Amino acid sequence: TNQKASYSVSTPSHGVASLSPSVTSHCFIYHCLPLSVLASTSTFWAKMTLLHIRQGVIREGLNPDRVLVLGLTLLFFATSGFYMMEGLIQPEAEGSRLINSFYCAVMTLTTVGFGDICPGPEESVSTEARLFLVGITLLGLGIFCGPVMNLASWWRHYVSPSVLAVMALSLGTAIFMAVEDRSLADALYASVITATTIGYGDITPSTEYGKVLVAFYSLFVVNVMGILLEPARVFFEDLCRLGDTISSKEETTTQEPKKDL
């Protein structure tokens, strides 16, 4: 639930208004602190990216210019489709249609799919629009689960997975707290649901600033979380494999020399 402050302003005898201590603490916890976390985390990502991106790209064997151009082209195409095609955005959606189109494009390409303002009512979505959604969804999976995720994997060479997870979720939590005025629990919950692309849609950004920031956060965190889930994938794959005893017996059998008759 939203945490709304009850602002009480006291006016001293000298005529200068001052905020009560409860209002001051609320502003610090739900605005100043998240904004400082957001600024410091974003600065760290930017510096690390500029410092190590070339090394990471060389390590992964990818051309960063091609990945960037391909990703931006697909994002522009998806945003244009949502902007121009009728029925893809709910008519009661508030705010700029351009921002809503960009937000819906990112939510579709990253498969977060909140479903809060897009698509529109079933009867208003044309066959062409549905085919458009199918196409950009498949293309989004191809690029974001392919070259973009491989490109993002260079982070693991410089930052430990635990630190990376804390920083990524802290960034999302700060966005929902500072911009959407959510409580700490709701903001953390929303950042995890976004990062794992579950996208229940019960907590979504309602402001234009929130939509833009959550869209950029989704582009970043979806690929980072994919890399962070790699250890879990390896663990469960090893758990589901046949035991070492069987494989060792097979190796012994194949390597055992044949006896002369």
Residue pairs with C-beta under 8 A, 6 or more apart in sequence:
1 183
1 186
2 181
2 182
2 183
2 186
3 26
3 30
3 181
3 182
3 183
4 181
5 22
5 23
5 26
5 27
5 30
6 22
6 23
7 19
7 23
8 19
8 20
8 22
8 23
9 17
9 18
9 19
9 20
10 17
10 18
10 19
10 20
11 17
11 18
12 18
19 27
30 177
30 178
30 181
30 183
31 177
31 178
33 177
34 173
34 174
34 175
34 177
34 178
34 187
35 174
35 178
37 170
37 171
37 173
37 174
38 171
38 174
38 175
38 178
41 167
41 170
41 171
41 174
42 171
44 167
45 167
45 171
45 220
48 155
48 158
48 159
52 154
52 157
52 158
53 64
53 154
54 64
55 154
56 151
56 153
56 154
56 155
56 157
57 63
57 64
57 151
57 154
59 154
59 157
60 150
60 151
60 153
60 154
62 147
62 150
62 151
64 151
66 147
67 147
67 148
67 151
70 143
70 147
71 143
71 144
71 148
74 109
74 136
74 139
74 140
74 143
75 102
75 105
75 106
75 109
77 136
78 105
78 108
78 109
78 136
78 140
79 98
79 101
79 102
79 105
80 101
81 88
81 105
81 132
81 136
82 88
82 89
82 100
82 101
82 102
82 104
82 105
82 118
83 97
83 98
83 101
85 126
85 128
85 129
85 132
86 124
86 126
86 129
87 119
87 120
87 121
87 124
87 125
87 126
87 129
88 104
88 118
88 119
88 120
88 125
88 129
88 132
88 133
89 97
89 100
89 101
89 104
89 117
89 118
89 119
89 120
90 117
90 118
90 119
90 120
90 121
91 120
91 124
93 100
93 117
93 118
94 206
95 207
95 208
95 211
96 208
99 208
99 211
99 212
100 117
100 118
100 211
102 211
102 212
102 215
103 117
103 205
103 211
103 212
103 214
103 215
104 117
104 118
105 136
106 112
106 215
106 216
106 218
106 219
107 113
107 114
107 118
107 199
107 215
107 218
108 118
108 133
108 136
108 137
108 140
109 136
109 137
109 139
109 140
109 143
109 144
110 140
110 144
110 197
110 218
110 219
110 222
111 137
111 140
111 141
111 144
111 197
111 199
111 222
112 194
112 197
112 199
112 218
112 222
113 197
113 199
113 201
114 199
114 200
114 201
114 204
115 199
115 201
116 201
116 204
119 125
119 129
119 133
144 222
144 223
145 226
148 223
149 223
149 226
149 227
151 223
152 223
152 224
152 226
152 227
153 227
155 164
155 224
155 227
156 164
156 227
156 230
159 167
161 227
161 228
161 231
164 224
164 227
164 228
165 225
165 228
168 195
168 220
168 221
168 224
168 225
168 228
169 188
169 191
169 192
169 195
171 191
171 217
171 220
171 221
172 187
172 190
172 191
172 192
172 194
172 195
172 214
172 217
172 221
173 184
173 187
173 188
173 191
174 187
175 187
175 191
175 210
175 213
175 214
175 217
176 182
176 186
176 187
176 190
176 191
176 203
176 205
176 210
176 214
177 183
177 184
177 187
179 205
179 207
179 209
179 210
179 213
180 187
180 205
180 206
180 207
180 210
182 190
182 203
186 203
189 203
190 203
190 204
191 217
191 221
193 199
193 200
193 203
194 214
194 217
194 218
194 221
195 221
195 222
195 224
195 225
196 225
197 222
204 214
205 211
205 213
205 214
